Amino acid sequence: MRCPFCHNPDSRVVDSRETDEGATTRRRRSCPGCGRRFTTVEEPVLAVVKRSGVTEPFNRTKVVAGVRRACQGRPVDEDQLAVLAQRVEEAVRATGCAEVPSNEVGLAILQPLRELDEVAYLRFASVYRAFDSIEDFEQEITELRSRHLPGGTPPLPGLQPDEPGGRRRAGSRAPTTS
């Protein structure tokens, strides 16, 4: 590390500490040339390679903005979005790669979003995975249902097996006998 005072190309590390939960490293350094001390902060750079080939730094704000659209009208607050973005960044950093394809970032979003809100997950997945038909939605919904009951798929909330075809419309009343 070059000394910012005398531009000596060498310096000695006097103290090293992790900050921001290990995301950055703060080093106190001493210059053997002029004897002055200075501090450096080291942060590993995580780059996202977009489909076009352009590389840009990972940005939690972009993750939050994309997920926020999927969560519109859902009971999800900003703190939950911030935690989700942090989990996504941690998952992407855990790959150990300095450059990650944008597709990997999208995949890293899916699991935490599914745990946060299944409707928002379905919205995000429908755009991210480019669902082409209603069958794509049905397949994803079937998979979500199977996670809730190990013995099979439960009926949709608000629907009962009273109507022809085994279902009753949401909000309709079951037949009563007097």
N, CA, C and O of each residue as an XYZ file, in Angstrom:
712
protein
N       0.849     -1.175      0.000
C       0.000      0.000      0.000
C       0.889      1.230      0.000
O       1.799      1.342      0.821
N       0.635      2.138     -0.903
C       1.421      3.367     -1.033
C       1.021      4.366      0.056
O      -0.164      4.568      0.319
N       2.007      4.978      0.674
C       1.772      5.981      1.715
C       1.122      7.216      1.084
O       1.628      7.731      0.086
N       0.000      7.702      1.654
C      -0.653      8.887      1.086
C       0.117     10.191      1.346
O      -0.191     11.220      0.744
N       1.123     10.154      2.248
C       1.866     11.368      2.592
C       3.153     11.515      1.777
O       3.391     12.558      1.169
N       3.983     10.460      1.767
C       5.272     10.557      1.076
C       5.331      9.680     -0.184
O       6.334      9.683     -0.898
N       4.266      8.941     -0.447
C       4.138      8.072     -1.623
C       5.133      6.920     -1.645
O       5.424      6.368     -2.705
N       5.652      6.559     -0.484
C       6.520      5.395     -0.363
C       5.685      4.169     -0.752
O       4.566      4.019     -0.263
N       6.203      3.287     -1.621
C       5.409      2.154     -2.092
C       5.234      1.035     -1.056
O       4.577      0.034     -1.341
N       5.810      1.193      0.130
C       5.729      0.144      1.138
C       5.087      0.696      2.408
O       5.210      1.882      2.711
N       4.404     -0.175      3.144
C       3.866      0.190      4.453
C       3.754     -1.077      5.284
O       3.755     -2.186      4.751
N       3.659     -0.897      6.599
C       3.580     -2.021      7.517
C       2.237     -1.965      8.232
O       1.822     -0.908      8.709
N       1.549     -3.125      8.305
C       0.261     -3.192      8.990
C       0.516     -3.262     10.491
O       1.217     -4.152     10.973
N      -0.074     -2.292     11.238
C       0.068     -2.215     12.677
C      -1.105     -2.913     13.366
O      -0.920     -3.578     14.385
N      -2.298     -2.765     12.818
C      -3.508     -3.351     13.408
C      -4.490     -3.667     12.289
O      -4.572     -2.941     11.298
N      -5.233     -4.755     12.456
C      -6.221     -5.166     11.471
C      -7.497     -5.569     12.193
O      -7.448     -6.342     13.150
N      -8.655     -5.049     11.741
C      -9.941     -5.382     12.359
C     -11.009     -5.516     11.302
O     -11.041     -4.768     10.325
N     -11.894     -6.495     11.516
C     -13.051     -6.638     10.629
C     -14.141     -5.703     11.110
O     -14.345     -5.537     12.313
N     -14.838     -5.095     10.167
C     -15.960     -4.206     10.487
C     -17.154     -4.609      9.633
O     -17.024     -5.419      8.716
N     -18.300     -4.050      9.932
C     -19.538     -4.336      9.196
C     -19.789     -5.833      9.074
O     -20.061     -6.351      7.991
N     -19.691     -6.519     10.223
C     -19.943     -7.959     10.298
C     -19.063     -8.748      9.333
O     -19.509     -9.720      8.724
N     -17.835     -8.328      9.202
C     -16.881     -9.042      8.360
C     -16.885     -8.629      6.904
O     -16.121     -9.177      6.110
N     -17.728     -7.676      6.533
C     -17.826     -7.253      5.135
C     -16.620     -6.416      4.714
O     -16.259     -6.396      3.537
N     -16.001     -5.730      5.664
C     -14.831     -4.901      5.354
C     -13.735     -5.152      6.390
O     -13.992     -5.644      7.489
N     -12.523     -4.803      6.013
C     -11.384     -4.922      6.923
C     -10.723     -3.556      7.056
O     -10.368     -2.928      6.058
N     -10.561     -3.105      8.289
C      -9.904     -1.836      8.578
C      -8.474     -2.145      9.000
O      -8.243     -2.944      9.907
N      -7.519     -1.507      8.336
C      -6.112     -1.738      8.677
C      -5.456     -0.407      9.028
O      -5.584      0.580      8.303
N      -4.756     -0.405     10.145
C      -3.949      0.745     10.550
C      -2.546      0.434     10.071
O      -2.003     -0.626     10.380
N      -1.953      1.351      9.316
C      -0.649      1.125      8.698
C       0.360      2.188      9.116
O       0.007      3.296      9.518
N       1.625      1.807      9.006
C       2.721      2.723      9.322
C       3.658      2.748      8.121
O       3.966      1.709      7.537
N       4.106      3.950      7.761
C       5.017      4.102      6.630
C       6.459      4.066      7.146
O       6.817      4.856      8.019
N       7.299      3.154      6.614
C       8.699      3.105      7.058
C       9.515      4.306      6.552
O      10.574      4.617      7.096
N       9.010      4.973      5.507
C       9.722      6.129      4.945
C       9.594      7.373      5.794
O      10.601      7.956      6.195
N       8.344      7.800      6.082
C       8.136      9.051      6.823
C       7.685      8.811      8.258
O       7.661      9.747      9.057
N       7.322      7.556      8.603
C       6.937      7.231      9.970
C       5.498      7.584     10.314
O       5.061      7.344     11.440
N       4.762      8.143      9.378
C       3.370      8.520      9.675
C       2.463      7.309      9.576
O       2.783      6.315      8.925
N       1.319      7.421     10.245
C       0.334      6.338     10.233
C      -0.897      6.752      9.451
O      -1.261      7.927      9.401
N      -1.531      5.756      8.842
C      -2.767      6.008      8.101
C      -3.633      4.748      8.137
O      -3.151      3.661      8.456
N      -4.903      4.906      7.810
C      -5.859      3.804      7.870
C      -6.365      3.497      6.469
O      -6.619      4.398      5.669
N      -6.504      2.215      6.192
C      -7.126      1.786      4.943
C      -8.333      0.931      5.280
O      -8.367      0.268      6.316
N      -9.308      0.951      4.411
C     -10.487      0.113      4.561
C     -10.576     -0.732      3.299
O     -10.637     -0.209      2.186
N     -10.582     -2.040      3.490
C     -10.618     -2.961      2.364
C     -11.987     -3.629      2.300
O     -12.513     -4.120      3.298
N     -12.535     -3.629      1.110
C     -13.834     -4.251      0.897
C     -13.753     -5.063     -0.385
O     -13.380     -4.533     -1.432
N     -14.097     -6.343     -0.315
C     -14.051     -7.130     -1.546
C     -15.100     -6.630     -2.539
O     -16.244     -6.365     -2.169
N     -14.704     -6.507     -3.777
C     -15.606     -6.011     -4.809
C     -16.366     -7.192     -5.400
O     -15.769     -8.194     -5.793
N     -17.681     -7.064     -5.456
C     -18.533     -8.078     -6.052
C     -19.173     -7.461     -7.281
O     -19.891     -6.466     -7.180
N     -18.916     -8.043     -8.429
C     -19.434     -7.501     -9.680
C     -20.498     -8.429    -10.255
O     -20.420     -9.650    -10.121
N     -21.481     -7.827    -10.889
C     -22.554     -8.567    -11.550
C     -22.372     -8.397    -13.046
O     -22.235     -7.280    -13.546
N     -22.374     -9.521    -13.757
C     -22.252     -9.495    -15.212
C     -23.657     -9.610    -15.786
O     -24.322    -10.634    -15.629
N     -24.102     -8.549    -16.453
C     -25.442     -8.527    -17.021
C     -25.478     -9.336    -18.317
O     -24.436     -9.693    -18.868
N     -26.686     -9.619    -18.795
C     -26.844    -10.402    -20.023
C     -26.137     -9.771    -21.210
O     -25.662    -10.472    -22.104
N     -26.069     -8.455    -21.217
C     -25.430     -7.743    -22.328
C     -23.910     -7.848    -22.270
O     -23.222     -7.456    -23.213
N     -23.380     -8.380    -21.157
C     -21.939     -8.491    -20.999
C     -21.337     -7.368    -20.175
O     -20.164     -7.427    -19.807
N     -22.128     -6.345    -19.881
C     -21.671     -5.216    -19.083
C     -21.520     -5.675    -17.630
O     -22.362     -6.406    -17.107
N     -20.444     -5.239    -16.994
C     -20.195     -5.568    -15.598
C     -20.417     -4.333    -14.749
O     -19.960     -3.240    -15.082
N     -21.136     -4.525    -13.630
C     -21.364     -3.419    -12.698
C     -21.290     -3.940    -11.280
O     -21.500     -5.131    -11.051
N     -20.995     -3.074    -10.320
C     -20.910     -3.518     -8.925
C     -22.265     -4.018     -8.423
O     -23.311     -3.502     -8.817
N     -22.233     -5.029     -7.547
C     -23.464     -5.517     -6.925
C     -24.087     -4.370     -6.154
O     -23.384     -3.596     -5.505
N     -25.416     -4.261     -6.225
C     -26.107     -3.160     -5.592
C     -27.343     -3.693     -4.868
O     -28.298     -4.136     -5.506
N     -27.322     -3.648     -3.543
C     -28.477     -4.113     -2.761
C     -29.728     -3.317     -3.087
O     -30.834     -3.857     -3.066
N     -29.559     -2.038     -3.387
C     -30.704     -1.185     -3.693
C     -31.466     -1.707     -4.903
O     -32.694     -1.632     -4.942
N     -30.747     -2.236     -5.890
C     -31.410     -2.791     -7.075
C     -32.187     -4.055     -6.717
O     -33.270     -4.294     -7.252
N     -31.638     -4.857     -5.821
C     -32.342     -6.063     -5.379
C     -33.637     -5.658     -4.688
O     -34.699     -6.208     -4.979
N     -33.548     -4.694     -3.771
C     -34.727     -4.231     -3.040
C     -35.765     -3.663     -4.004
O     -36.955     -3.941     -3.854
N     -35.341     -2.876     -4.987
C     -36.276     -2.273     -5.937
C     -37.013     -3.344     -6.743
O     -38.220     -3.235     -6.958
N     -36.302     -4.367     -7.185
C     -36.940     -5.429     -7.949
C     -37.917     -6.236     -7.122
O     -39.001     -6.581     -7.591
N     -37.535     -6.537     -5.891
C     -38.399     -7.316     -5.020
C     -39.576     -6.469     -4.528
O     -40.672     -6.992     -4.330
N     -39.358     -5.185     -4.333
C     -40.428     -4.296     -3.877
C     -41.602     -4.320     -4.860
O     -42.758     -4.310     -4.438
N     -41.315     -4.353     -6.161
C     -42.396     -4.410     -7.157
C     -43.208     -5.691     -6.994
O     -44.434     -5.674     -7.100
N     -42.522     -6.798     -6.737
C     -43.230     -8.068     -6.554
C     -44.046     -8.063     -5.261
O     -45.059     -8.756     -5.164
N     -43.611     -7.288     -4.274
C     -44.278     -7.240     -2.970
C     -45.343     -6.152     -2.882
O     -45.936     -5.955     -1.822
N     -45.591     -5.452     -3.972
C     -46.561     -4.360     -3.951
C     -47.925     -4.875     -3.501
O     -48.456     -5.832     -4.066
N     -48.486     -4.230     -2.476
C     -49.785     -4.619     -1.949
C     -49.733     -5.801     -0.991
O     -50.776     -6.265     -0.531
N     -48.551     -6.290     -0.686
C     -48.379     -7.417      0.219
C     -47.904     -6.900      1.581
O     -47.340     -5.809      1.658
N     -48.124     -7.668      2.656
C     -47.716     -7.209      3.988
C     -46.212     -7.409      4.236
O     -45.809     -8.175      5.111
N     -45.402     -6.703      3.448
C     -43.953     -6.782      3.561
C     -43.432     -5.365      3.774
O     -43.759     -4.460      3.005
N     -42.620     -5.167      4.818
C     -42.112     -3.818      5.090
C     -40.668     -3.658      4.602
O     -40.028     -4.619      4.175
N     -40.182     -2.437      4.676
C     -38.835     -2.108      4.174
C     -37.736     -2.852      4.924
O     -36.726     -3.224      4.326
N     -37.917     -3.071      6.215
C     -36.909     -3.808      6.987
C     -36.776     -5.238      6.473
O     -35.668     -5.765      6.370
N     -37.901     -5.861      6.152
C     -37.867     -7.222      5.616
C     -37.175     -7.250      4.252
O     -36.442     -8.189      3.940
N     -37.413     -6.221      3.447
C     -36.755     -6.135      2.137
C     -35.244     -5.961      2.308
O     -34.458     -6.546      1.562
N     -34.845     -5.158      3.288
C     -33.418     -4.941      3.532
C     -32.747     -6.238      3.989
O     -31.631     -6.541      3.567
N     -33.420     -6.999      4.846
C     -32.872     -8.278      5.311
C     -32.770     -9.251      4.130
O     -31.781     -9.971      3.999
N     -33.787     -9.268      3.282
C     -33.748    -10.137      2.103
C     -32.568     -9.772      1.215
O     -31.853    -10.659      0.750
N     -32.352     -8.489      0.970
C     -31.236     -8.047      0.124
C     -29.899     -8.446      0.739
O     -28.971     -8.822      0.024
N     -29.802     -8.364      2.064
C     -28.571     -8.774      2.740
C     -28.346    -10.272      2.570
O     -27.224    -10.709      2.315
N     -29.407    -11.057      2.709
C     -29.294    -12.516      2.522
C     -28.866    -12.850      1.097
O     -28.055    -13.751      0.879
N     -29.413    -12.124      0.135
C     -29.056    -12.353     -1.271
C     -27.579    -12.039     -1.480
O     -26.860    -12.812     -2.113
N     -27.123    -10.903     -0.946
C     -25.715    -10.541     -1.102
C     -24.811    -11.580     -0.448
O     -23.792    -11.965     -1.022
N     -25.176    -12.035      0.745
C     -24.375    -13.053      1.423
C     -24.318    -14.345      0.613
O     -23.265    -14.976      0.517
N     -25.445    -14.735      0.033
C     -25.483    -15.958     -0.779
C     -24.615    -15.819     -2.020
O     -23.915    -16.756     -2.404
N     -24.661    -14.649     -2.645
C     -23.867    -14.426     -3.852
C     -22.383    -14.367     -3.507
O     -21.555    -14.914     -4.237
N     -22.042    -13.712     -2.407
C     -20.635    -13.652     -1.980
C     -20.118    -15.038     -1.592
O     -18.942    -15.342     -1.793
N     -20.990    -15.872     -1.042
C     -20.584    -17.204     -0.608
C     -20.144    -18.086     -1.775
O     -19.487    -19.105     -1.563
N     -20.494    -17.710     -2.993
C     -20.052    -18.491     -4.154
C     -18.545    -18.386     -4.319
O     -17.923    -19.253     -4.934
N     -17.949    -17.321     -3.769
C     -16.506    -17.136     -3.853
C     -16.031    -16.520     -5.153
O     -14.829    -16.353     -5.360
N     -16.955    -16.185     -6.022
C     -16.592    -15.583     -7.308
C     -16.637    -14.061     -7.206
O     -17.518    -13.499     -6.557
N     -15.685    -13.407     -7.849
C     -15.651    -11.944     -7.852
C     -16.667    -11.379     -8.837
O     -17.164    -10.269     -8.652
N     -16.976    -12.146     -9.886
C     -17.971    -11.739    -10.881
C     -19.045    -12.815    -10.957
O     -18.754    -13.998    -11.133
N     -20.299    -12.373    -10.820
C     -21.420    -13.301    -10.804
C     -22.404    -12.888    -11.893
O     -22.719    -11.704    -12.016
N     -22.900    -13.846    -12.691
C     -23.903    -13.507    -13.697
C     -25.192    -13.011    -13.033
O     -25.548    -13.470    -11.948
N     -25.879    -12.089    -13.674
C     -27.111    -11.537    -13.109
C     -28.141    -12.637    -12.874
O     -28.969    -12.527    -11.969
N     -28.099    -13.681    -13.669
C     -28.992    -14.817    -13.496
C     -28.819    -15.449    -12.113
O     -29.798    -15.863    -11.493
N     -27.581    -15.523    -11.633
C     -27.300    -16.084    -10.308
C     -27.896    -15.212     -9.203
O     -28.355    -15.722     -8.181
N     -27.885    -13.906     -9.414
C     -28.484    -12.996     -8.430
C     -29.987    -13.263     -8.362
O     -30.561    -13.334     -7.275
N     -30.618    -13.410     -9.526
C     -32.052    -13.710     -9.564
C     -32.381    -15.009     -8.862
O     -33.364    -15.089     -8.125
N     -31.565    -16.027     -9.085
C     -31.782    -17.311     -8.411
C     -31.603    -17.179     -6.907
O     -32.310    -17.832     -6.140
N     -30.668    -16.344     -6.478
C     -30.426    -16.132     -5.049
C     -31.591    -15.395     -4.385
O     -31.778    -15.492     -3.172
N     -32.363    -14.667     -5.167
C     -33.524    -13.935     -4.636
C     -34.694    -14.882     -4.384
O     -35.452    -14.685     -3.434
N     -34.849    -15.899     -5.215
C     -36.049    -16.726     -5.176
C     -36.320    -17.393     -3.821
O     -37.439    -17.301     -3.317
N     -35.347    -18.049     -3.230
C     -35.589    -18.781     -1.979
C     -35.955    -17.846     -0.819
O     -36.960    -18.095     -0.152
N     -35.191    -16.787     -0.551
C     -35.594    -15.900      0.551
C     -36.951    -15.233      0.309
O     -37.700    -14.982      1.254
N     -37.264    -14.949     -0.954
C     -38.555    -14.329     -1.264
C     -39.686    -15.329     -1.047
O     -40.756    -14.950     -0.570
N     -39.469    -16.592     -1.387
C     -40.480    -17.629     -1.149
C     -40.782    -17.724      0.336
O     -41.940    -17.873      0.728
N     -39.741    -17.639      1.173
C     -39.928    -17.706      2.620
C     -40.616    -16.458      3.161
O     -41.358    -16.530      4.141
N     -40.374    -15.329      2.534
C     -40.950    -14.066      2.992
C     -42.423    -13.951      2.631
O     -43.250    -13.643      3.489
N     -42.759    -14.198      1.362
C     -44.146    -14.040      0.912
C     -44.327    -14.846     -0.371
O     -43.708    -14.542     -1.391
N     -45.170    -15.865     -0.320
C     -45.336    -16.749     -1.474
C     -45.989    -16.067     -2.667
O     -45.673    -16.395     -3.810
N     -46.896    -15.122     -2.422
C     -47.531    -14.414     -3.541
C     -46.494    -13.548     -4.252
O     -46.430    -13.531     -5.482
N     -45.689    -12.835     -3.478
C     -44.627    -12.018     -4.077
C     -43.631    -12.914     -4.812
O     -43.139    -12.559     -5.883
N     -43.340    -14.068     -4.232
C     -42.445    -15.025     -4.886
C     -43.006    -15.435     -6.245
O     -42.282    -15.461     -7.240
N     -44.294    -15.753     -6.282
C     -44.915    -16.181     -7.534
C     -44.877    -15.063     -8.576
O     -44.634    -15.315     -9.757
N     -45.114    -13.848     -8.139
C     -45.023    -12.699     -9.063
C     -43.614    -12.561     -9.626
O     -43.424    -12.426    -10.835
N     -42.625    -12.596     -8.723
C     -41.226    -12.436     -9.143
C     -40.807    -13.582    -10.057
O     -40.183    -13.360    -11.094
N     -41.153    -14.808     -9.667
C     -40.780    -15.976    -10.460
C     -41.427    -15.939    -11.834
O     -40.818    -16.362    -12.816
N     -42.657    -15.439    -11.916
C     -43.339    -15.409    -13.210
C     -42.621    -14.494    -14.195
O     -42.592    -14.777    -15.393
N     -42.049    -13.414    -13.710
C     -41.295    -12.510    -14.575
C     -39.882    -13.051    -14.793
O     -39.394    -13.117    -15.922
N     -39.239    -13.433    -13.695
C     -37.844    -13.880    -13.774
C     -37.694    -15.130    -14.624
O     -36.782    -15.229    -15.444
N     -38.594    -16.082    -14.422
C     -38.523    -17.327    -15.191
C     -39.310    -17.258    -16.492
O     -39.372    -18.243    -17.228
N     -39.910    -16.113    -16.783
C     -40.637    -15.869    -18.034
C     -41.708    -16.932    -18.275
O     -41.677    -17.643    -19.279
N     -42.660    -17.030    -17.336
C     -43.760    -17.973    -17.515
C     -44.479    -17.638    -18.823
O     -44.793    -16.478    -19.091
N     -44.733    -18.660    -19.625
C     -45.372    -18.462    -20.925
C     -46.843    -18.833    -20.918
O     -47.599    -18.390    -21.783
N     -47.257    -19.643    -19.951
C     -48.631    -20.136    -19.972
C     -49.150    -20.297    -18.554
O     -48.414    -20.202    -17.572
N     -50.448    -20.543    -18.492
C     -51.067    -20.772    -17.194
C     -50.557    -22.071    -16.575
O     -50.550    -22.220    -15.353
N     -50.133    -23.002    -17.414
C     -49.569    -24.256    -16.915
C     -48.300    -24.001    -16.105
O     -48.036    -24.693    -15.121
N     -47.513    -23.004    -16.524
C     -46.313    -22.653    -15.767
C     -46.682    -22.186    -14.361
O     -46.033    -22.553    -13.382
N     -47.749    -21.360    -14.277
C     -48.220    -20.902    -12.969
C     -48.735    -22.087    -12.149
O     -48.413    -22.224    -10.969
N     -49.539    -22.943    -12.789
C     -50.100    -24.095    -12.084
C     -49.006    -24.997    -11.524
O     -49.106    -25.479    -10.396
N     -47.971    -25.220    -12.312
C     -46.875    -26.075    -11.855
C     -46.190    -25.456    -10.633
O     -45.886    -26.159     -9.670
N     -45.951    -24.160    -10.672
C     -45.289    -23.483     -9.544
C     -46.195    -23.486     -8.314
O     -45.717    -23.685     -7.197
N     -47.491    -23.268     -8.507
C     -48.433    -23.280     -7.384
C     -48.501    -24.677     -6.783
O     -48.545    -24.821     -5.561
N     -48.511    -25.704     -7.621
C     -48.523    -27.078     -7.127
C     -47.290    -27.347     -6.276
O     -47.381    -27.997     -5.234
N     -46.140    -26.850     -6.715
C     -44.915    -27.035     -5.942
C     -45.000    -26.306     -4.605
O     -44.565    -26.838     -3.583
N     -45.558    -25.091     -4.600
C     -45.721    -24.351     -3.347
C     -46.661    -25.090     -2.406
O     -46.398    -25.180     -1.207
N     -47.745    -25.614     -2.938
C     -48.703    -26.348     -2.111
C     -48.061    -27.583     -1.500
O     -48.287    -27.889     -0.329
N     -47.277    -28.278     -2.272
C     -46.685    -29.522     -1.780
C     -45.739    -29.267     -0.607
O     -45.467    -30.182      0.171
N     -45.246    -28.074     -0.472
C     -44.379    -27.733      0.654
C     -45.168    -27.580      1.947
O     -44.617    -27.713      3.039
N     -46.475    -27.298      1.814
C     -47.303    -27.081      2.999
C     -47.813    -28.377      3.604
O     -47.821    -28.523      4.826
N     -48.234    -29.312      2.781
C     -48.739    -30.585      3.286
C     -47.968    -31.718      2.646
O     -47.998    -31.877      1.426
N     -47.276    -32.510      3.453
C     -46.482    -33.590      2.882
C     -47.327    -34.662      2.200
O     -46.821    -35.370      1.329
N     -48.612    -34.802      2.577
C     -49.455    -35.848      2.002
C     -50.110    -35.476      0.697
O     -50.758    -36.329      0.091
N     -49.982    -34.268      0.234
C     -50.635    -33.878     -1.017
C     -50.796    -32.397     -1.113
O     -50.203    -31.643     -0.341
N     -51.599    -31.971     -2.060
C     -51.784    -30.543     -2.272
C     -53.113    -30.108     -1.672
O     -54.152    -30.694     -1.975
N     -53.088    -29.086     -0.828
C     -54.322    -28.610     -0.211
C     -55.135    -27.792     -1.213
O     -54.576    -27.284     -2.185
N     -56.452    -27.656     -0.993
C     -57.236    -26.787     -1.869
C     -56.840    -25.334     -1.644
O     -56.300    -24.985     -0.595
N     -57.107    -24.506     -2.618
C     -56.828    -23.084     -2.464
C     -57.624    -22.529     -1.308
O     -58.754    -22.961     -1.080
N     -57.061    -21.570     -0.560
C     -57.803    -20.977      0.558
C     -59.098    -20.353      0.069
O     -59.115    -19.661     -0.948
N     -60.206    -20.604      0.808
C     -61.491    -20.023      0.453
C     -62.282    -20.886     -0.506
O     -63.417    -20.541     -0.834
N     -61.728    -21.995     -0.968
C     -62.437    -22.874     -1.881
C     -62.753    -24.185     -1.176
O     -61.911    -24.729     -0.462
N     -63.963    -24.692     -1.375
C     -64.394    -25.922     -0.726
C     -64.890    -26.907     -1.771
O     -65.321    -26.497     -2.848
N     -64.838    -28.176     -1.475
C     -65.281    -29.186     -2.443
C     -66.797    -29.336     -2.456
O     -67.304    -30.423     -2.177
N     -67.549    -28.252     -2.779
C     -69.010    -28.295     -2.819
C     -69.564    -28.072     -4.221
O     -70.708    -28.435     -4.494
N     -68.794    -27.499     -5.087
C     -69.249    -27.098     -6.411
C     -68.939    -28.206     -7.403
O     -68.011    -28.982     -7.178
N     -69.696    -28.301     -8.502
C     -69.326    -29.283     -9.523
C     -67.866    -29.091     -9.899
O     -67.399    -27.962    -10.049
N     -67.167    -30.168    -10.047
C     -65.732    -30.085    -10.297
C     -64.953    -30.111     -8.998
O     -63.724    -30.040     -9.003
N     -65.689    -30.215     -7.846
C     -65.024    -30.361     -6.565
C     -64.618    -29.068     -5.899
O     -63.902    -29.103     -4.898
N     -65.046    -27.920     -6.415
C     -64.617    -26.651     -5.815
C     -65.794    -25.697     -5.696
O     -66.729    -25.735     -6.496
N     -65.732    -24.850     -4.696
C     -66.712    -23.792     -4.525
C     -66.000    -22.475     -4.750
O     -64.835    -22.338     -4.376
N     -66.649    -21.530     -5.333
C     -66.038    -20.224     -5.581
C     -65.762    -19.523     -4.263
O     -66.519    -19.659     -3.302
N     -64.671    -18.774     -4.230
C     -64.311    -18.019     -3.039
C     -65.402    -17.016     -2.739
O     -65.868    -16.319     -3.640
N     -65.814    -16.934     -1.497
C     -66.831    -15.957     -1.085
C     -68.242    -16.485     -1.215
O     -69.154    -15.874     -0.657
N     -68.484    -17.597     -1.925
C     -69.834    -18.115     -2.046
C     -70.150    -18.945     -0.806
O     -69.250    -19.438     -0.127
N     -71.403    -19.085     -0.533
C     -71.811    -19.826      0.658
C     -72.105    -21.273      0.313
O     -72.578    -21.599     -0.776
N     -71.809    -22.132      1.282
C     -72.134    -23.536      1.125
C     -73.638    -23.701      1.271
O     -74.262    -22.948      2.018
N     -74.236    -24.662      0.581
C     -75.696    -24.872      0.702
C     -76.057    -25.200      2.154
O     -75.343    -25.935      2.837
N     -77.173    -24.641      2.605
C     -77.626    -24.901      3.972
C     -78.945    -25.660      3.913
O     -79.705    -25.535      2.952
N     -79.201    -26.430      4.928
C     -80.483    -27.156      4.996
C     -81.261    -26.625      6.177
O     -80.678    -26.305      7.213
N     -82.604    -26.526      6.032
C     -83.398    -26.005      7.125
C     -84.169    -27.089      7.801
O     -84.900    -26.824      8.756
